[in-house]
Amino acid sequence: MRLDDVDLNNTIFTCMQEIAEMTECQLVSPLQNSTVLLESGLDSLGFAMLVSRLEEELGFDPFVQMEEPVYPATLGEFLAIYQKFAPAQ
């Protein structure tokens, strides 16, 4: 069984909020698929922390699994990468 996309997205949003609080950043509201990552409120360090936290929470890092690196520009692209590489449960 594959990790449900809703659960996956909720985990990502929760981790984003936690990282924003830890780094004293303010996420834009509302976060939407079209939100540009660099305008979301997290800086590059925040995103590095987010990917690390997500690996701990989800047990995988999609950016390591990619054959060719992809750098998502929007939140929707970021979510799609995690959805694509989510392992079967």
PDB file with SEQRES, HELIX, SHEET and CRYST1 records, atoms N, CA, C and O in Angstrom:
SEQRES   1 A   89  MET ARG LEU ASP ASP VAL ASP LEU ASN ASN THR ILE PHE          
SEQRES   2 A   89  THR CYS MET GLN GLU ILE ALA GLU MET THR GLU CYS GLN          
SEQRES   3 A   89  LEU VAL SER PRO LEU GLN ASN SER THR VAL LEU LEU GLU          
SEQRES   4 A   89  SER GLY LEU ASP SER LEU GLY PHE ALA MET LEU VAL SER          
SEQRES   5 A   89  ARG LEU GLU GLU GLU LEU GLY PHE ASP PRO PHE VAL GLN          
SEQRES   6 A   89  MET GLU GLU PRO VAL TYR PRO ALA THR LEU GLY GLU PHE          
SEQRES   7 A   89  LEU ALA ILE TYR GLN LYS PHE ALA PRO ALA GLN                  
HELIX    1 AA1 ASP A    5  MET A   22  1                                  18    
HELIX    2 AA2 LEU A   37  GLU A   39  5                                   3    
HELIX    3 AA3 SER A   44  LEU A   58  1                                  15    
HELIX    4 AA4 PRO A   62  GLN A   65  1                                   4    
HELIX    5 AA5 LEU A   75  PHE A   85  1                                  11    
CRYST1    1.000    1.000    1.000  90.00  90.00  90.00 P 1           1          
ATOM      1  N   MET A   1       0.844  -1.188   0.000  1.00  0.00           N  
ATOM      2  CA  MET A   1       0.000   0.000   0.000  1.00  0.00           C  
ATOM      3  C   MET A   1       0.880   1.239   0.000  1.00  0.00           C  
ATOM      4  O   MET A   1       1.815   1.338   0.795  1.00  0.00           O  
ATOM      5  N   ARG A   2       0.596   2.160  -0.862  1.00  0.00           N  
ATOM      6  CA  ARG A   2       1.373   3.384  -0.995  1.00  0.00           C  
ATOM      7  C   ARG A   2       0.940   4.407   0.053  1.00  0.00           C  
ATOM      8  O   ARG A   2      -0.233   4.485   0.419  1.00  0.00           O  
ATOM      9  N   LEU A   3       1.898   5.182   0.525  1.00  0.00           N  
ATOM     10  CA  LEU A   3       1.604   6.253   1.464  1.00  0.00           C  
ATOM     11  C   LEU A   3       0.582   7.183   0.832  1.00  0.00           C  
ATOM     12  O   LEU A   3       0.801   7.672  -0.276  1.00  0.00           O  
ATOM     13  N   ASP A   4      -0.512   7.435   1.502  1.00  0.00           N  
ATOM     14  CA  ASP A   4      -1.584   8.277   0.998  1.00  0.00           C  
ATOM     15  C   ASP A   4      -1.064   9.698   0.748  1.00  0.00           C  
ATOM     16  O   ASP A   4      -0.368  10.268   1.589  1.00  0.00           O  
ATOM     17  N   ASP A   5      -1.411  10.266  -0.420  1.00  0.00           N  
ATOM     18  CA  ASP A   5      -0.934  11.602  -0.780  1.00  0.00           C  
ATOM     19  C   ASP A   5      -1.377  12.656   0.223  1.00  0.00           C  
ATOM     20  O   ASP A   5      -0.635  13.601   0.492  1.00  0.00           O  
ATOM     21  N   VAL A   6      -2.580  12.506   0.783  1.00  0.00           N  
ATOM     22  CA  VAL A   6      -3.063  13.474   1.772  1.00  0.00           C  
ATOM     23  C   VAL A   6      -2.206  13.403   3.031  1.00  0.00           C  
ATOM     24  O   VAL A   6      -1.808  14.435   3.572  1.00  0.00           O  
ATOM     25  N   ASP A   7      -1.921  12.184   3.501  1.00  0.00           N  
ATOM     26  CA  ASP A   7      -1.071  12.026   4.682  1.00  0.00           C  
ATOM     27  C   ASP A   7       0.333  12.552   4.416  1.00  0.00           C  
ATOM     28  O   ASP A   7       0.938  13.197   5.273  1.00  0.00           O  
ATOM     29  N   LEU A   8       0.841  12.273   3.229  1.00  0.00           N  
ATOM     30  CA  LEU A   8       2.165  12.746   2.845  1.00  0.00           C  
ATOM     31  C   LEU A   8       2.208  14.267   2.843  1.00  0.00           C  
ATOM     32  O   LEU A   8       3.121  14.866   3.412  1.00  0.00           O  
ATOM     33  N   ASN A   9       1.229  14.888   2.207  1.00  0.00           N  
ATOM     34  CA  ASN A   9       1.179  16.353   2.160  1.00  0.00           C  
ATOM     35  C   ASN A   9       1.040  16.936   3.558  1.00  0.00           C  
ATOM     36  O   ASN A   9       1.691  17.931   3.877  1.00  0.00           O  
ATOM     37  N   ASN A  10       0.202  16.333   4.397  1.00  0.00           N  
ATOM     38  CA  ASN A  10       0.034  16.829   5.768  1.00  0.00           C  
ATOM     39  C   ASN A  10       1.343  16.742   6.540  1.00  0.00           C  
ATOM     40  O   ASN A  10       1.681  17.654   7.295  1.00  0.00           O  
ATOM     41  N   THR A  11       2.081  15.653   6.358  1.00  0.00           N  
ATOM     42  CA  THR A  11       3.378  15.503   7.020  1.00  0.00           C  
ATOM     43  C   THR A  11       4.335  16.596   6.555  1.00  0.00           C  
ATOM     44  O   THR A  11       5.045  17.192   7.366  1.00  0.00           O  
ATOM     45  N   ILE A  12       4.355  16.858   5.254  1.00  0.00           N  
ATOM     46  CA  ILE A  12       5.240  17.894   4.711  1.00  0.00           C  
ATOM     47  C   ILE A  12       4.864  19.262   5.270  1.00  0.00           C  
ATOM     48  O   ILE A  12       5.740  20.014   5.697  1.00  0.00           O  
ATOM     49  N   PHE A  13       3.570  19.596   5.274  1.00  0.00           N  
ATOM     50  CA  PHE A  13       3.142  20.892   5.795  1.00  0.00           C  
ATOM     51  C   PHE A  13       3.454  21.030   7.281  1.00  0.00           C  
ATOM     52  O   PHE A  13       3.875  22.096   7.730  1.00  0.00           O  
ATOM     53  N   THR A  14       3.250  19.957   8.047  1.00  0.00           N  
ATOM     54  CA  THR A  14       3.560  19.983   9.478  1.00  0.00           C  
ATOM     55  C   THR A  14       5.052  20.215   9.702  1.00  0.00           C  
ATOM     56  O   THR A  14       5.440  21.024  10.546  1.00  0.00           O  
ATOM     57  N   CYS A  15       5.879  19.511   8.951  1.00  0.00           N  
ATOM     58  CA  CYS A  15       7.329  19.682   9.078  1.00  0.00           C  
ATOM     59  C   CYS A  15       7.758  21.080   8.644  1.00  0.00           C  
ATOM     60  O   CYS A  15       8.657  21.666   9.249  1.00  0.00           O  
ATOM     61  N   MET A  16       7.132  21.615   7.612  1.00  0.00           N  
ATOM     62  CA  MET A  16       7.450  22.985   7.184  1.00  0.00           C  
ATOM     63  C   MET A  16       7.174  23.969   8.317  1.00  0.00           C  
ATOM     64  O   MET A  16       7.981  24.858   8.588  1.00  0.00           O  
ATOM     65  N   GLN A  17       6.041  23.806   8.968  1.00  0.00           N  
ATOM     66  CA  GLN A  17       5.680  24.701  10.065  1.00  0.00           C  
ATOM     67  C   GLN A  17       6.668  24.561  11.221  1.00  0.00           C  
ATOM     68  O   GLN A  17       7.075  25.561  11.812  1.00  0.00           O  
ATOM     69  N   GLU A  18       7.055  23.330  11.547  1.00  0.00           N  
ATOM     70  CA  GLU A  18       8.018  23.109  12.629  1.00  0.00           C  
ATOM     71  C   GLU A  18       9.367  23.757  12.313  1.00  0.00           C  
ATOM     72  O   GLU A  18       9.972  24.386  13.181  1.00  0.00           O  
ATOM     73  N   ILE A  19       9.836  23.607  11.083  1.00  0.00           N  
ATOM     74  CA  ILE A  19      11.113  24.205  10.685  1.00  0.00           C  
ATOM     75  C   ILE A  19      11.003  25.724  10.714  1.00  0.00           C  
ATOM     76  O   ILE A  19      11.932  26.405  11.148  1.00  0.00           O  
ATOM     77  N   ALA A  20       9.874  26.260  10.253  1.00  0.00           N  
ATOM     78  CA  ALA A  20       9.679  27.715  10.288  1.00  0.00           C  
ATOM     79  C   ALA A  20       9.751  28.228  11.722  1.00  0.00           C  
ATOM     80  O   ALA A  20      10.367  29.263  11.978  1.00  0.00           O  
ATOM     81  N   GLU A  21       9.136  27.523  12.648  1.00  0.00           N  
ATOM     82  CA  GLU A  21       9.171  27.920  14.055  1.00  0.00           C  
ATOM     83  C   GLU A  21      10.586  27.831  14.611  1.00  0.00           C  
ATOM     84  O   GLU A  21      11.025  28.726  15.335  1.00  0.00           O  
ATOM     85  N   MET A  22      11.307  26.754  14.278  1.00  0.00           N  
ATOM     86  CA  MET A  22      12.676  26.580  14.770  1.00  0.00           C  
ATOM     87  C   MET A  22      13.604  27.680  14.253  1.00  0.00           C  
ATOM     88  O   MET A  22      14.494  28.136  14.971  1.00  0.00           O  
ATOM     89  N   THR A  23      13.392  28.099  13.015  1.00  0.00           N  
ATOM     90  CA  THR A  23      14.280  29.085  12.398  1.00  0.00           C  
ATOM     91  C   THR A  23      13.724  30.507  12.499  1.00  0.00           C  
ATOM     92  O   THR A  23      14.277  31.454  11.938  1.00  0.00           O  
ATOM     93  N   GLU A  24      12.614  30.625  13.229  1.00  0.00           N  
ATOM     94  CA  GLU A  24      11.951  31.918  13.432  1.00  0.00           C  
ATOM     95  C   GLU A  24      11.609  32.602  12.111  1.00  0.00           C  
ATOM     96  O   GLU A  24      11.808  33.804  11.935  1.00  0.00           O  
ATOM     97  N   CYS A  25      11.080  31.784  11.180  1.00  0.00           N  
ATOM     98  CA  CYS A  25      10.601  32.284   9.890  1.00  0.00           C  
ATOM     99  C   CYS A  25       9.080  32.274   9.910  1.00  0.00           C  
ATOM    100  O   CYS A  25       8.463  31.554  10.694  1.00  0.00           O  
ATOM    101  N   GLN A  26       8.495  33.067   9.052  1.00  0.00           N  
ATOM    102  CA  GLN A  26       7.044  33.104   8.917  1.00  0.00           C  
ATOM    103  C   GLN A  26       6.665  32.573   7.538  1.00  0.00           C  
ATOM    104  O   GLN A  26       7.028  33.162   6.520  1.00  0.00           O  
ATOM    105  N   LEU A  27       5.931  31.453   7.508  1.00  0.00           N  
ATOM    106  CA  LEU A  27       5.467  30.914   6.240  1.00  0.00           C  
ATOM    107  C   LEU A  27       4.364  31.804   5.683  1.00  0.00           C  
ATOM    108  O   LEU A  27       3.576  32.376   6.437  1.00  0.00           O  
ATOM    109  N   VAL A  28       4.313  31.916   4.363  1.00  0.00           N  
ATOM    110  CA  VAL A  28       3.228  32.667   3.746  1.00  0.00           C  
ATOM    111  C   VAL A  28       1.934  31.897   3.946  1.00  0.00           C  
ATOM    112  O   VAL A  28       1.928  30.675   4.090  1.00  0.00           O  
ATOM    113  N   SER A  29       0.863  32.628   3.951  1.00  0.00           N  
ATOM    114  CA  SER A  29      -0.434  31.991   4.143  1.00  0.00           C  
ATOM    115  C   SER A  29      -1.400  32.532   3.103  1.00  0.00           C  
ATOM    116  O   SER A  29      -1.483  33.744   2.909  1.00  0.00           O  
ATOM    117  N   PRO A  30      -2.109  31.678   2.454  1.00  0.00           N  
ATOM    118  CA  PRO A  30      -2.030  30.221   2.539  1.00  0.00           C  
ATOM    119  C   PRO A  30      -0.935  29.678   1.625  1.00  0.00           C  
ATOM    120  O   PRO A  30      -0.623  30.262   0.588  1.00  0.00           O  
ATOM    121  N   LEU A  31      -0.361  28.546   2.033  1.00  0.00           N  
ATOM    122  CA  LEU A  31       0.569  27.840   1.158  1.00  0.00           C  
ATOM    123  C   LEU A  31      -0.261  27.141   0.091  1.00  0.00           C  
ATOM    124  O   LEU A  31      -1.222  26.438   0.405  1.00  0.00           O  
ATOM    125  N   GLN A  32       0.107  27.333  -1.160  1.00  0.00           N  
ATOM    126  CA  GLN A  32      -0.621  26.725  -2.268  1.00  0.00           C  
ATOM    127  C   GLN A  32       0.369  26.025  -3.187  1.00  0.00           C  
ATOM    128  O   GLN A  32       1.576  26.248  -3.090  1.00  0.00           O  
ATOM    129  N   ASN A  33      -0.134  25.186  -4.074  1.00  0.00           N  
ATOM    130  CA  ASN A  33       0.740  24.496  -5.020  1.00  0.00           C  
ATOM    131  C   ASN A  33       1.548  25.485  -5.853  1.00  0.00           C  
ATOM    132  O   ASN A  33       2.679  25.190  -6.241  1.00  0.00           O  
ATOM    133  N   SER A  34       0.988  26.637  -6.127  1.00  0.00           N  
ATOM    134  CA  SER A  34       1.670  27.639  -6.948  1.00  0.00           C  
ATOM    135  C   SER A  34       2.656  28.505  -6.164  1.00  0.00           C  
ATOM    136  O   SER A  34       3.350  29.334  -6.752  1.00  0.00           O  
ATOM    137  N   THR A  35       2.726  28.323  -4.843  1.00  0.00           N  
ATOM    138  CA  THR A  35       3.652  29.112  -4.028  1.00  0.00           C  
ATOM    139  C   THR A  35       5.087  28.825  -4.447  1.00  0.00           C  
ATOM    140  O   THR A  35       5.521  27.673  -4.443  1.00  0.00           O  
ATOM    141  N   VAL A  36       5.824  29.874  -4.808  1.00  0.00           N  
ATOM    142  CA  VAL A  36       7.235  29.726  -5.163  1.00  0.00           C  
ATOM    143  C   VAL A  36       7.995  29.400  -3.879  1.00  0.00           C  
ATOM    144  O   VAL A  36       7.866  30.103  -2.876  1.00  0.00           O  
ATOM    145  N   LEU A  37       8.789  28.325  -3.921  1.00  0.00           N  
ATOM    146  CA  LEU A  37       9.472  27.863  -2.707  1.00  0.00           C  
ATOM    147  C   LEU A  37      10.312  28.963  -2.060  1.00  0.00           C  
ATOM    148  O   LEU A  37      10.306  29.121  -0.839  1.00  0.00           O  
ATOM    149  N   LEU A  38      11.031  29.718  -2.882  1.00  0.00           N  
ATOM    150  CA  LEU A  38      11.885  30.768  -2.325  1.00  0.00           C  
ATOM    151  C   LEU A  38      11.083  31.938  -1.762  1.00  0.00           C  
ATOM    152  O   LEU A  38      11.653  32.834  -1.140  1.00  0.00           O  
ATOM    153  N   GLU A  39       9.768  31.941  -1.973  1.00  0.00           N  
ATOM    154  CA  GLU A  39       8.900  32.981  -1.433  1.00  0.00           C  
ATOM    155  C   GLU A  39       7.955  32.421  -0.369  1.00  0.00           C  
ATOM    156  O   GLU A  39       7.014  33.097   0.047  1.00  0.00           O  
ATOM    157  N   SER A  40       8.206  31.192   0.068  1.00  0.00           N  
ATOM    158  CA  SER A  40       7.324  30.526   1.024  1.00  0.00           C  
ATOM    159  C   SER A  40       7.550  30.967   2.464  1.00  0.00           C  
ATOM    160  O   SER A  40       6.696  30.772   3.329  1.00  0.00           O  
ATOM    161  N   GLY A  41       8.705  31.559   2.706  1.00  0.00           N  
ATOM    162  CA  GLY A  41       9.057  31.953   4.067  1.00  0.00           C  
ATOM    163  C   GLY A  41      10.271  31.202   4.585  1.00  0.00           C  
ATOM    164  O   GLY A  41      10.935  31.670   5.509  1.00  0.00           O  
ATOM    165  N   LEU A  42      10.574  30.042   4.005  1.00  0.00           N  
ATOM    166  CA  LEU A  42      11.776  29.300   4.381  1.00  0.00           C  
ATOM    167  C   LEU A  42      12.920  29.705   3.463  1.00  0.00           C  
ATOM    168  O   LEU A  42      12.733  29.905   2.263  1.00  0.00           O  
ATOM    169  N   ASP A  43      14.104  29.822   4.046  1.00  0.00           N  
ATOM    170  CA  ASP A  43      15.284  30.104   3.226  1.00  0.00           C  
ATOM    171  C   ASP A  43      15.942  28.774   2.842  1.00  0.00           C  
ATOM    172  O   ASP A  43      15.413  27.709   3.158  1.00  0.00           O  
ATOM    173  N   SER A  44      17.083  28.831   2.168  1.00  0.00           N  
ATOM    174  CA  SER A  44      17.730  27.606   1.697  1.00  0.00           C  
ATOM    175  C   SER A  44      18.132  26.694   2.857  1.00  0.00           C  
ATOM    176  O   SER A  44      18.039  25.473   2.738  1.00  0.00           O  
ATOM    177  N   LEU A  45      18.575  27.266   3.968  1.00  0.00           N  
ATOM    178  CA  LEU A  45      18.895  26.448   5.138  1.00  0.00           C  
ATOM    179  C   LEU A  45      17.637  25.773   5.668  1.00  0.00           C  
ATOM    180  O   LEU A  45      17.664  24.606   6.059  1.00  0.00           O  
ATOM    181  N   GLY A  46      16.543  26.513   5.678  1.00  0.00           N  
ATOM    182  CA  GLY A  46      15.270  25.950   6.128  1.00  0.00           C  
ATOM    183  C   GLY A  46      14.843  24.770   5.281  1.00  0.00           C  
ATOM    184  O   GLY A  46      14.329  23.779   5.800  1.00  0.00           O  
ATOM    185  N   PHE A  47      15.056  24.872   3.962  1.00  0.00           N  
ATOM    186  CA  PHE A  47      14.692  23.751   3.089  1.00  0.00           C  
ATOM    187  C   PHE A  47      15.623  22.564   3.276  1.00  0.00           C  
ATOM    188  O   PHE A  47      15.183  21.417   3.191  1.00  0.00           O  
ATOM    189  N   ALA A  48      16.885  22.815   3.526  1.00  0.00           N  
ATOM    190  CA  ALA A  48      17.808  21.716   3.817  1.00  0.00           C  
ATOM    191  C   ALA A  48      17.367  21.000   5.095  1.00  0.00           C  
ATOM    192  O   ALA A  48      17.383  19.771   5.165  1.00  0.00           O  
ATOM    193  N   MET A  49      16.980  21.773   6.090  1.00  0.00           N  
ATOM    194  CA  MET A  49      16.483  21.190   7.337  1.00  0.00           C  
ATOM    195  C   MET A  49      15.186  20.423   7.091  1.00  0.00           C  
ATOM    196  O   MET A  49      14.969  19.360   7.673  1.00  0.00           O  
ATOM    197  N   LEU A  50      14.325  20.965   6.227  1.00  0.00           N  
ATOM    198  CA  LEU A  50      13.054  20.316   5.917  1.00  0.00           C  
ATOM    199  C   LEU A  50      13.277  18.957   5.256  1.00  0.00           C  
ATOM    200  O   LEU A  50      12.658  17.968   5.647  1.00  0.00           O  
ATOM    201  N   VAL A  51      14.150  18.905   4.265  1.00  0.00           N  
ATOM    202  CA  VAL A  51      14.420  17.638   3.577  1.00  0.00           C  
ATOM    203  C   VAL A  51      14.997  16.620   4.550  1.00  0.00           C  
ATOM    204  O   VAL A  51      14.652  15.439   4.493  1.00  0.00           O  
ATOM    205  N   SER A  52      15.871  17.070   5.443  1.00  0.00           N  
ATOM    206  CA  SER A  52      16.446  16.175   6.444  1.00  0.00           C  
ATOM    207  C   SER A  52      15.371  15.663   7.403  1.00  0.00           C  
ATOM    208  O   SER A  52      15.331  14.472   7.714  1.00  0.00           O  
ATOM    209  N   ARG A  53      14.514  16.546   7.863  1.00  0.00           N  
ATOM    210  CA  ARG A  53      13.425  16.161   8.776  1.00  0.00           C  
ATOM    211  C   ARG A  53      12.470  15.199   8.088  1.00  0.00           C  
ATOM    212  O   ARG A  53      12.028  14.219   8.688  1.00  0.00           O  
ATOM    213  N   LEU A  54      12.152  15.482   6.820  1.00  0.00           N  
ATOM    214  CA  LEU A  54      11.243  14.603   6.087  1.00  0.00           C  
ATOM    215  C   LEU A  54      11.839  13.214   5.899  1.00  0.00           C  
ATOM    216  O   LEU A  54      11.120  12.216   5.937  1.00  0.00           O  
ATOM    217  N   GLU A  55      13.143  13.149   5.697  1.00  0.00           N  
ATOM    218  CA  GLU A  55      13.783  11.833   5.588  1.00  0.00           C  
ATOM    219  C   GLU A  55      13.615  11.057   6.892  1.00  0.00           C  
ATOM    220  O   GLU A  55      13.363   9.853   6.868  1.00  0.00           O  
ATOM    221  N   GLU A  56      13.753  11.739   8.025  1.00  0.00           N  
ATOM    222  CA  GLU A  56      13.563  11.090   9.326  1.00  0.00           C  
ATOM    223  C   GLU A  56      12.116  10.635   9.496  1.00  0.00           C  
ATOM    224  O   GLU A  56      11.858   9.520   9.949  1.00  0.00           O  
ATOM    225  N   GLU A  57      11.174  11.505   9.129  1.00  0.00           N  
ATOM    226  CA  GLU A  57       9.751  11.221   9.320  1.00  0.00           C  
ATOM    227  C   GLU A  57       9.230  10.162   8.343  1.00  0.00           C  
ATOM    228  O   GLU A  57       8.454   9.286   8.724  1.00  0.00           O  
ATOM    229  N   LEU A  58       9.662  10.250   7.085  1.00  0.00           N  
ATOM    230  CA  LEU A  58       9.096   9.407   6.037  1.00  0.00           C  
ATOM    231  C   LEU A  58       9.944   8.191   5.692  1.00  0.00           C  
ATOM    232  O   LEU A  58       9.448   7.219   5.121  1.00  0.00           O  
ATOM    233  N   GLY A  59      11.227   8.251   6.041  1.00  0.00           N  
ATOM    234  CA  GLY A  59      12.108   7.126   5.774  1.00  0.00           C  
ATOM    235  C   GLY A  59      12.696   7.093   4.372  1.00  0.00           C  
ATOM    236  O   GLY A  59      13.250   6.073   3.962  1.00  0.00           O  
ATOM    237  N   PHE A  60      12.586   8.190   3.629  1.00  0.00           N  
ATOM    238  CA  PHE A  60      13.186   8.250   2.305  1.00  0.00           C  
ATOM    239  C   PHE A  60      13.501   9.694   1.932  1.00  0.00           C  
ATOM    240  O   PHE A  60      12.894  10.634   2.446  1.00  0.00           O  
ATOM    241  N   ASP A  61      14.459   9.844   1.030  1.00  0.00           N  
ATOM    242  CA  ASP A  61      14.843  11.144   0.487  1.00  0.00           C  
ATOM    243  C   ASP A  61      14.729  11.044  -1.035  1.00  0.00           C  
ATOM    244  O   ASP A  61      15.587  10.433  -1.672  1.00  0.00           O  
ATOM    245  N   PRO A  62      13.695  11.628  -1.624  1.00  0.00           N  
ATOM    246  CA  PRO A  62      13.503  11.482  -3.063  1.00  0.00           C  
ATOM    247  C   PRO A  62      14.633  12.091  -3.887  1.00  0.00           C  
ATOM    248  O   PRO A  62      14.880  11.663  -5.014  1.00  0.00           O  
ATOM    249  N   PHE A  63      15.313  13.077  -3.336  1.00  0.00           N  
ATOM    250  CA  PHE A  63      16.371  13.749  -4.081  1.00  0.00           C  
ATOM    251  C   PHE A  63      17.597  12.847  -4.256  1.00  0.00           C  
ATOM    252  O   PHE A  63      18.369  13.025  -5.198  1.00  0.00           O  
ATOM    253  N   VAL A  64      17.774  11.889  -3.357  1.00  0.00           N  
ATOM    254  CA  VAL A  64      18.851  10.913  -3.475  1.00  0.00           C  
ATOM    255  C   VAL A  64      18.464   9.831  -4.485  1.00  0.00           C  
ATOM    256  O   VAL A  64      19.327   9.269  -5.159  1.00  0.00           O  
ATOM    257  N   GLN A  65      17.181   9.546  -4.585  1.00  0.00           N  
ATOM    258  CA  GLN A  65      16.696   8.486  -5.467  1.00  0.00           C  
ATOM    259  C   GLN A  65      16.641   8.903  -6.943  1.00  0.00           C  
ATOM    260  O   GLN A  65      16.582   8.043  -7.822  1.00  0.00           O  
ATOM    261  N   MET A  66      16.660  10.179  -7.215  1.00  0.00           N  
ATOM    262  CA  MET A  66      16.536  10.671  -8.597  1.00  0.00           C  
ATOM    263  C   MET A  66      17.769  10.320  -9.421  1.00  0.00           C  
ATOM    264  O   MET A  66      18.899  10.398  -8.940  1.00  0.00           O  
ATOM    265  N   GLU A  67      17.528   9.933 -10.673  1.00  0.00           N  
ATOM    266  CA  GLU A  67      18.642   9.688 -11.578  1.00  0.00           C  
ATOM    267  C   GLU A  67      19.240  11.006 -12.055  1.00  0.00           C  
ATOM    268  O   GLU A  67      20.458  11.130 -12.183  1.00  0.00           O  
ATOM    269  N   GLU A  68      18.382  11.990 -12.318  1.00  0.00           N  
ATOM    270  CA  GLU A  68      18.834  13.325 -12.691  1.00  0.00           C  
ATOM    271  C   GLU A  68      18.256  14.304 -11.683  1.00  0.00           C  
ATOM    272  O   GLU A  68      17.061  14.254 -11.393  1.00  0.00           O  
ATOM    273  N   PRO A  69      19.077  15.188 -11.145  1.00  0.00           N  
ATOM    274  CA  PRO A  69      18.575  16.103 -10.127  1.00  0.00           C  
ATOM    275  C   PRO A  69      17.523  17.059 -10.683  1.00  0.00           C  
ATOM    276  O   PRO A  69      17.643  17.584 -11.790  1.00  0.00           O  
ATOM    277  N   VAL A  70      16.498  17.262  -9.879  1.00  0.00           N  
ATOM    278  CA  VAL A  70      15.435  18.207 -10.198  1.00  0.00           C  
ATOM    279  C   VAL A  70      15.324  19.151  -9.017  1.00  0.00           C  
ATOM    280  O   VAL A  70      15.295  18.721  -7.864  1.00  0.00           O  
ATOM    281  N   TYR A  71      15.262  20.427  -9.309  1.00  0.00           N  
ATOM    282  CA  TYR A  71      15.130  21.426  -8.258  1.00  0.00           C  
ATOM    283  C   TYR A  71      13.756  22.065  -8.394  1.00  0.00           C  
ATOM    284  O   TYR A  71      13.538  22.892  -9.280  1.00  0.00           O  
ATOM    285  N   PRO A  72      12.829  21.686  -7.521  1.00  0.00           N  
ATOM    286  CA  PRO A  72      11.465  22.204  -7.640  1.00  0.00           C  
ATOM    287  C   PRO A  72      11.420  23.711  -7.415  1.00  0.00           C  
ATOM    288  O   PRO A  72      12.123  24.241  -6.555  1.00  0.00           O  
ATOM    289  N   ALA A  73      10.590  24.393  -8.192  1.00  0.00           N  
ATOM    290  CA  ALA A  73      10.441  25.843  -8.062  1.00  0.00           C  
ATOM    291  C   ALA A  73       9.233  26.196  -7.204  1.00  0.00           C  
ATOM    292  O   ALA A  73       9.224  27.228  -6.533  1.00  0.00           O  
ATOM    293  N   THR A  74       8.212  25.340  -7.225  1.00  0.00           N  
ATOM    294  CA  THR A  74       6.983  25.640  -6.489  1.00  0.00           C  
ATOM    295  C   THR A  74       6.705  24.557  -5.451  1.00  0.00           C  
ATOM    296  O   THR A  74       7.283  23.471  -5.493  1.00  0.00           O  
ATOM    297  N   LEU A  75       5.827  24.867  -4.540  1.00  0.00           N  
ATOM    298  CA  LEU A  75       5.430  23.893  -3.527  1.00  0.00           C  
ATOM    299  C   LEU A  75       4.780  22.684  -4.187  1.00  0.00           C  
ATOM    300  O   LEU A  75       5.005  21.552  -3.757  1.00  0.00           O  
ATOM    301  N   GLY A  76       3.984  22.907  -5.219  1.00  0.00           N  
ATOM    302  CA  GLY A  76       3.351  21.797  -5.928  1.00  0.00           C  
ATOM    303  C   GLY A  76       4.366  20.845  -6.525  1.00  0.00           C  
ATOM    304  O   GLY A  76       4.185  19.629  -6.467  1.00  0.00           O  
ATOM    305  N   GLU A  77       5.437  21.385  -7.099  1.00  0.00           N  
ATOM    306  CA  GLU A  77       6.500  20.544  -7.654  1.00  0.00           C  
ATOM    307  C   GLU A  77       7.209  19.770  -6.546  1.00  0.00           C  
ATOM    308  O   GLU A  77       7.542  18.598  -6.722  1.00  0.00           O  
ATOM    309  N   PHE A  78       7.440  20.417  -5.413  1.00  0.00           N  
ATOM    310  CA  PHE A  78       8.075  19.784  -4.256  1.00  0.00           C  
ATOM    311  C   PHE A  78       7.218  18.607  -3.774  1.00  0.00           C  
ATOM    312  O   PHE A  78       7.734  17.514  -3.541  1.00  0.00           O  
ATOM    313  N   LEU A  79       5.911  18.837  -3.628  1.00  0.00           N  
ATOM    314  CA  LEU A  79       5.001  17.782  -3.187  1.00  0.00           C  
ATOM    315  C   LEU A  79       4.968  16.636  -4.193  1.00  0.00           C  
ATOM    316  O   LEU A  79       4.964  15.469  -3.802  1.00  0.00           O  
ATOM    317  N   ALA A  80       4.944  16.960  -5.483  1.00  0.00           N  
ATOM    318  CA  ALA A  80       4.884  15.932  -6.529  1.00  0.00           C  
ATOM    319  C   ALA A  80       6.111  15.031  -6.495  1.00  0.00           C  
ATOM    320  O   ALA A  80       6.006  13.829  -6.743  1.00  0.00           O  
ATOM    321  N   ILE A  81       7.265  15.598  -6.193  1.00  0.00           N  
ATOM    322  CA  ILE A  81       8.489  14.792  -6.098  1.00  0.00           C  
ATOM    323  C   ILE A  81       8.360  13.780  -4.964  1.00  0.00           C  
ATOM    324  O   ILE A  81       8.706  12.610  -5.130  1.00  0.00           O  
ATOM    325  N   TYR A  82       7.867  14.225  -3.817  1.00  0.00           N  
ATOM    326  CA  TYR A  82       7.689  13.298  -2.694  1.00  0.00           C  
ATOM    327  C   TYR A  82       6.632  12.245  -3.011  1.00  0.00           C  
ATOM    328  O   TYR A  82       6.783  11.083  -2.634  1.00  0.00           O  
ATOM    329  N   GLN A  83       5.571  12.639  -3.694  1.00  0.00           N  
ATOM    330  CA  GLN A  83       4.535  11.684  -4.064  1.00  0.00           C  
ATOM    331  C   GLN A  83       5.076  10.647  -5.037  1.00  0.00           C  
ATOM    332  O   GLN A  83       4.776   9.460  -4.909  1.00  0.00           O  
ATOM    333  N   LYS A  84       5.867  11.083  -6.002  1.00  0.00           N  
ATOM    334  CA  LYS A  84       6.415  10.176  -7.025  1.00  0.00           C  
ATOM    335  C   LYS A  84       7.343   9.129  -6.417  1.00  0.00           C  
ATOM    336  O   LYS A  84       7.309   7.966  -6.817  1.00  0.00           O  
ATOM    337  N   PHE A  85       8.166   9.529  -5.461  1.00  0.00           N  
ATOM    338  CA  PHE A  85       9.178   8.634  -4.921  1.00  0.00           C  
ATOM    339  C   PHE A  85       8.783   7.956  -3.609  1.00  0.00           C  
ATOM    340  O   PHE A  85       9.589   7.234  -3.022  1.00  0.00           O  
ATOM    341  N   ALA A  86       7.553   8.180  -3.144  1.00  0.00           N  
ATOM    342  CA  ALA A  86       7.123   7.549  -1.894  1.00  0.00           C  
ATOM    343  C   ALA A  86       7.142   6.033  -2.058  1.00  0.00           C  
ATOM    344  O   ALA A  86       6.593   5.509  -3.027  1.00  0.00           O  
ATOM    345  N   PRO A  87       7.767   5.325  -1.122  1.00  0.00           N  
ATOM    346  CA  PRO A  87       7.825   3.859  -1.240  1.00  0.00           C  
ATOM    347  C   PRO A  87       6.456   3.233  -0.994  1.00  0.00           C  
ATOM    348  O   PRO A  87       5.607   3.805  -0.310  1.00  0.00           O  
ATOM    349  N   ALA A  88       6.263   2.060  -1.561  1.00  0.00           N  
ATOM    350  CA  ALA A  88       5.056   1.290  -1.280  1.00  0.00           C  
ATOM    351  C   ALA A  88       5.117   0.842   0.163  1.00  0.00           C  
ATOM    352  O   ALA A  88       6.179   0.457   0.654  1.00  0.00           O  
ATOM    353  N   GLN A  89       4.011   0.889   0.832  1.00  0.00           N  
ATOM    354  CA  GLN A  89       3.961   0.511   2.253  1.00  0.00           C  
ATOM    355  C   GLN A  89       3.674  -0.969   2.399  1.00  0.00           C  
ATOM    356  O   GLN A  89       3.594  -1.475   3.518  1.00  0.00           O  
TER     357      GLN A  89                                                      
END                                                                             
